[in-house]
Amino acid sequence: MYRCYGVNRKGVMMKLIGGEPVVINYDNNTNEEIKAGTVLVCDSKPFIVNAKIKAGELHAGLHVGMGWYRCVAKNEGAAAMTTFQKIYWDSTNSRLTTKETGNAYFGFVMPTSLLLEASAEGEIVAFHCPLNAPATA
């Protein structure tokens, strides 16, 4: 069982637009409802709630990878984003980012995505595969 934290209260949501996400059960042991599209960081991996989960409810619907999502991202780099570039979940700012340090691996930028210019913020399409994080040096 994964230990999860960091209910996204900023209203930034992931919107599933394709793929076949792998789903696991999630026991919402908080006193609050969690909205669909919310990102929960579980053992340093960003997972996505697929449907509203009431407080105290056991719910089969935490996406742990293999979906394509439309979401807000920030390009922290000095150059424009590239297709298949690694992308990370920034829990502090509730968005995806190109910055690896201090953030959880989310997946990569899809070929169908808008590619953000350097230091730009906007909506992208990302493939969610946090369980397949690349090895770090």
N, C-alpha and C positions, 0 to 999 in steps of 0.2 A: 504494500500500500504506500502510495506517495504521500509525503507531508507537503501540504500546500499552504501558501500564504499570499498576501498581496492582492486582495480584491480590488479590482480596478474601479475606482469611484469617480474617475474623470469623464466617464461617458464615451471614451474612445473604444470603439467596438470593431471586432473582426467580422467581416461578412464572408461567409463561405460561398464561393462561386463555382467550385468544381472539385474533382477528385473524389476519392472514397476514404474519408478519414477513419483511422483506427480509433475505436471508442472503448473507454474503460468506465467502470463505476466510480462515482465520487460521492462521498458522504459529507454533506454540508453541515458541519458541526458548529457553524457560526449562528448568531442570532439575527442574521439578515438574509434577505433574498438576494440571489446572484442572477444577474440578467444574462440572457443569451448573448454570445459574442465577447463576453468578459474573458480576459486573460488571467489565469492563475499560474503562479510560478510554483512548481512542485519539484522539490529536490533539485533545484537549479535548472529546471526545464519549463519553458512556457507552454502551458496547455490551454485549450480554448473550450469554454462552456457552450454546448450546442443548443440548449433550451433552458428557459428559466428554471432555477432550482430554489425551492422554498427553504426557509430556515429549518434545519434539522432533518432534511429529506435526503434519502439515499437515491441517487439519480444515475441512471446508465446514460451517460452522455458527455463525458469529458474527452474532447478530441486530443489525441496524443501524436498526431502526425498524418501525413499523406493527403492533406486538403490544400486547395488553392484559396487564398483569402485576399480580399480587397481591404486595404487598411492604410492608415496614415504612417508616413515614415519621414525621417530626417537624414539627409546625406551629410555626414560629418566630415567627408573627405574633401581633398583639394581638387579632385577631378570628378567628372560626371559618373553616375552609377553605370555599371555594365550588367548585361544579361548574365545570369547565374552567379552574380556576386553574393557572397555570404551576407546575411542580415541577422540582426540581433534584437531581442526584446529589451527595451529600456523601461524598467519598472518605475523609475523615478518620474519620467515624463509621459508614461503610458503611450508609447509609440514604438515602431520599429526604427532601427538605426543601423548605420554602417559601422558604428564604433563598437569594437569588440570588448575593450577593457571595461570591466564592471557590469557587463550585460550578458544575458543568457542567449545562447545560440538558438535561433528560430528556424532558419532555413536559408532559402536563396531567392533572388529576384527572378521572376518568371520572364520568359521571352516576350510575352504579350503585354508586359508592364510598361508604363511610362518610366523613362530613365531620368531621375532627378539630376539636375546640374549640381555642381559643387555648392555646398552649404545651403541647399534648397530643402524645403519641406513640402510634401504633397502626398497624394494618394498613389499607392503602387499596388501591384499584384505580387504576392509572395507565396512560395511553396513552403508549407509547414512540415519540417522533418527534424524536430529537436532531439529525437532518440538516435539520430544518425549524425551527431555532431562530429565534425572533423577533428582529428587529433591535433593537439597544440604542441608547439615546439618546446 
